[in-house]
C-alpha cells in the first residue's frame, strides 16, 4: 500500500470520528410526542356523541452556523386522527408538515433579524398572531425594544397574496411589562379587506398579586360592502394563597354590532387562545373548546365565542393548586352573555372546567380535562339547538 493511500485512509478515519462531534456542537434538537383521546356530547335532537383519538410527533431543532447566525426548523409527523389514512397507520401516507424554517441573524445586542417561515405572537391574547413566511426584526436593548414585521398570507378564496405588517413596542422593568401594538391586514380575507389594529397590554407582578390587562381596537374595511370593527379587552387578577394555591378572577368584554363585521384577531391565528379553559393540561385551545364544531360560536377566543358580531360580556373565577411535586389540579366557572343579542340565539352560557396534570415519569406527563357547558337558548333558537354539552380530553405527553 502506498504512503499516500495510507495517509488518505487515516485522514478519512479522523474525519469520520470528528463529524458527529461537530454536528452535535452545531445541532440542538427538542420536541414532543403526544397521544390524546377525546369525548364530546352535545344535547341536540339527534343525541349524537363523538369519541376519537389523535397523535403527533413534533421535532424541532436549531443549527448554529456561526457566531450570530442560526437556522431553526420544526416538523410535525403523523399528526392525524387514529383510524384515518393507510391500513398500516397514518404515518404511511406522508403525514408530515414543516411549520418552522427560518434564519436568525444577530448583528448586535440591539439589532437582530429573522427571515423565513416563522411564528409570531403579540400582546397577551395574541390579538395579532400568525405562522407565515416573512420578516421580523428586533431593534433596541434594555427596557425598550421595537419589533417591526411583515408577512405574506394566502388570500382566502383567490389565487393571490394578502399581507400583514406592523410593529410592536415593548418596555418594562422588574415589576411591570407593557406592549403597544400597531398591525394591519390587507387582502387576506378577501380582495377588498383593509383592517387596522391598535392595542396594548400591561402585566404587573407583585409576587402575591399579579394583574394582566389588555385593550384592542380594530377598524377599517372588512370587505367592499362591510366595515370592520372591534373593541375588546380583559382584566385578569390572581392572588397567591400560599405557595401552592392561586385564586383568580377574569373579566372579558367585546362590543357587539349588528351592522359591521367583528374582528377579534389578525393573522391566521395559528396559536389560538382559550383562556376560559386554561389549567395547564395541554388540552385546552384544542378540539373540545366551545367554538369547535360551532356549538354556539365561531371561536375558542372569548371575544368571538358567540356568533360573529355578538360581542361578549364574560366573567370567570378560577382556582389552581399544586398537589405535591408532580400534580396540579384546577377548576373554574365562567358566565358569558352576548353584548348584542340580535346576532345570536344564545341568551347566556355557563362553562365549568376541571383540569388535572400529573408527571408520571421523567419528562412524561398526563393531562385530563372535563368541560361542561350549560346554554340558555332564546325563543328564536331552532328546536334542535343544544342546551348543554359535555366534553373531555385525556393526553399522554413525552417531552425531549
N, C-alpha and C positions, 0 to 999 in steps of 0.2 A: 504494500500500500504506500503510495507516495506521501511525502511530508505534507504537501498541500491538501490532500484529501483528509489526512488525519486532523489537520488544523480546522478544516471546514466542518468535520463531524463534531469536534469539541465546541466550536462556536455555535453550531445548531443546538447542541445539548444545553449549553448555557442559556441560549435564548428561550428554549422550551421551558426551562425551570424559572426563568425570570418573568416570562409573560404573565402567569397567574398572579404574581406578586404585584406587577404593575397594574393589572386590571383591577385587583382588589383595592389598590390605592385610589384608582380613578373612579370606580363604580360603587355606589351605595344603593341597596335595594330595601324595599319595605312593602307592606301590603296587608291584605286581609282575605281570609276565606270565610264565607258565611253560608249557612243553610237555614232557611226560615220556613215556618208554616203559618197559615192564615185561616181565619174563620170570619164570616160576615153573614148576618141575618137581619134583613130589613123587613119590618112588619108591613106587608103590602098585600094586594089582592091575590097574587099567586103564591104567597107564603114561601117564596124561594129562599134558599140558603146557598152559600158557596164556601167551599174549602179548597185550598190549593197550597202548594209548596214551591219554593224557588231557591236558587243558589247563585253565587257569584264568587269567582276568584279574581281578586284585584292585585296587580303587581305594579309598583311604581319605582322609578329609580332616578338617580342623578349622576351624570357623568361630569366630573371635574376636569375640564380640559386643560386649563391653565389658570394662573392667578387671576381671579375676577371673571373667568369665562366658564360657563357650565351649560349643560343641556339636560332638561328634565323631561321624562316621559311617564305615562301611566296607561295601562291597558286593563280591560275587564274581559275575562274569559268565562265562557259557559253561563253568562248572565241570562237566565231564562226560567220559565215556569216548568216544573217537573212534568213529564209526560208529553212535552212538545218536541218536535224535531225528529231526528233519526231514531231508528229502532234500538240502536246501541247507546242512546243518550244524546242530549242536546249539544255536547261538546264535539260531536262528529259532523256537524253541519256548518262549521265555520263561525260559531258564535263567539267572535272576538271583536272588540272595538277599542280604538285608541282615542282617548278623550283628552290627553295632555301631550303636547310635544312642542316645547318652546326653548328658546335660547335666552340665557341671562348674562348680561354684561354689566359688571360693576366697575365703573370708571373711577369712582372715588367714594368716600364716605357720604358725599352729598349728592351723588347722581348715579342712577342705575337705570337700565333699560331691559324690558322683557318683550321678546318678539316671537310670534307663533301662536299655536293653539293653546289657550290658557283659560283659567277660571278666575273671575274677579267677583268680589262681594263688597259692597259699600253700604254703610250705615248698619245699625244693629239689626234691622229687619231685612237687610238685603233688598232695599227698595230699588236699587239697581244691582242686578247680578246676572252674569252671563258666562257661558262657556263657548268661546268663539275664537276665530282667527283675528289677531290684531296686535296692537302695540300698547304698552303701558310703561310709563316712566315714573320714577320716584325722585323728586328734587327736594333737597334740603336735609339738614341734620339738626339734631337737638329736638326741642319741643314742637317745632313746626315742620310739617312735610306736605308737599303738594304732589298729587298723583294725577297727571293728565292721562287720558286713554282714548282709544278709537278702535272700533271693531266692526267688521263686516258681518252681516247677517243674511240668511236666505229670506227673500221676500215671500210671505205666505201666499200660496196660490199663483205665483208667477215666476217665470224663469228670469229673475232679476235679483239684484242685491240691494238690501237696505243697509243701514249702518247706525251704530250708536257711538256717541262721543261725549266727552265731558271732562270734569276734573273734580277731585276731592281734596279738601284741605283738612288735615288732621293736626290737632295740637293738644297738649295736655301736660300734666305733671303727675306726682305720685298719687294723689287722691282723686284726680278727675281727668277724664279724656273727652274730647269733643271732636265732631266732624261736621263740616259743611260741604254739601254736595250739589253740583250742578251737572245734570245729564240731559241728553237729548236723544230722541229716537225718530228716525226718518225712513219712511218707505219699508218698514218691516212687516206690519200687519197688512198693509195694502199700499198701493202706489201713491195715495194721497195723504198718508199718515205723516204728521209732523208734530211731535209731542215733546214737552219740556218738563223737567222735574227739578224743583228746588227743595232740598231737605236738610235736616240737621239732627244730630243726636248728642246726648250728654250722658256720660257714665261717671257716677261718683261712688267711691269705695271708702267707707269709714270703718272698716273691719266688721263690726257687728251689723251695721246698716249699709245696704247697697241700694242705689237708686239708678234706674235707667229710664231715659225719656227720649222720645223722637217725634218729630213733626215733618210731614211731607206734603208738598203741593204740586199737583200735575195740571198742566194747561196746554192748549194748542188744538190741533185738528186730528181727530181720530180717523176721519175719512173725508170724502168730498162733501158729505151731507150731515156729518155729526161732529160736534165739538168734543174735545177731551176735557175731562175734569177729574179732580180727585183731591180731597182734603182729608188727611188721616193722621192719626197719632196714637201713642200709647205711653203709659207710665207703668213701671214695674218697681215695686219697693219690697225688699226682702230683709228679714231680721234673723240673725243667728241666735237661736235659743240654745246656747251651749255650743260645744264643738261638733255635735253630731246631728243637730236638727235645724232646719231652715223653714221659716214660715214667711209666706209672701202673698202679695196681692197685686193684681194687674187690672188696668182699665184700658179698653180699646175703643176707638171711635173712628168712623169713616162716614163722611157726609153722603147722603143719597141724592139722586137726581133722576127724575123720570124722563128728562128730555135729552141729556147728554150721555156720553159713554164714560163709565167709571174706569179709571186706571188705578192700580194699586202696586204695580211693579213694572219696571222697564228692563229690557234684556230678555233672554229666553228663559229666565228663572230656572236654571239647571239646579241650583241649590235647594230651592223650595224653602218654606218656613212654616212650621206648625207649632207655635209656642203653647197652644191650648192643651196639647197632649205631651208636653216635654217632661220626661222623668229620667233621662239618661239611659234608656233601654236600647237605643239604636233602632227602635221600631216606629216611632212617631215620624211624621213627614214622609210616610211611605204609602202602603196600599190600603190602610184602614182609616185614613183621615176622612172627616165628614164630607169634604169636597170630592173625594174619589168616587167615581161611579155616579156623580151628580145626585147624591142622596137628597140634598135640598139646595146645594150651592154650586159654585163654579171653581172653588179653590180651597186648599187647606189653610191658606192665609186668612187670619181673622177678618181683614178688611174686605175680602171678597167671598166670605163663606156663604152668604146668601146670593140670590140671583143678581147678575150684573146690574148695577145701578141702584141697588137697595141700600148700600152702606151698612153700617152696623154700630150698635152700642152694646158692649160686652164687658163683663166683669168676671174675674177669676180669682179664686183663693186656692193656694197650693201649699202642701207640706211635704218636704223631702227629708229623709232621715238616713243616717249611716248606721247600720246594724253590724258592728264589728268591722274587721279589716276587709272583708270580702263581699259584703252585701249592702245594697242600698234599696230603700223602699220609698215610694212616693205616691201621693194621691192628690187629686184636685177636682174642683167643681166649678163649672163655668155657666154663666147665664148670658144668652145672646138674643137680641131682637133687632130687626131691620130699622134703619133710620128713615127710609122711605118705603112704606109698606105696600105702595101701589105696584111695585116691581116684583113682588114675590107673594106666594100664597102662604108663607110661613109667618105666623104671628110671633113666635118665640121658640127657643130651644134651650135645653139644659144638657150639658155634656159632663159626664162623670168619668174620670180616668184613674186607673191604678196601674203602677208600673214597678217591676222588680228587676234588679240587675245583680248577678252573682258571679264572682270569679271562682270557677270550679278547679282550674289548674293554672299553671304559669302561662300567661299570655292567652288564656282561654276563658271565655265567659259565656253566660246565657242571659238572655233578656226575655221577659214576659210582660205583656201589656194587655189590659182589658179596657174597652171603652163602651159606655152605654149612653145613648142619646135619646132624649125624650123630646118629641117635636109637637108643638101646638099649631095645628093647621087651621087656617081661616076657613070660613064657609065657602070661599071661592075655590078651594083646593079640589082636585079630582078625587073621586071616591076611593081610588087605589093609592093615594099618596101615603107614604109611610108615616106612622105616628111614633114609632120608636125604632131603634136599631141597636144591635149588639155586635161588637167586633172585637176580635182578639188576635194577637200575634205572639209567636214564640221564635226565638232565634238562637243559634249556636255560632259563636264568633271566635276565630283564632287570628290574632294579630302577630305580625312578624316584621 
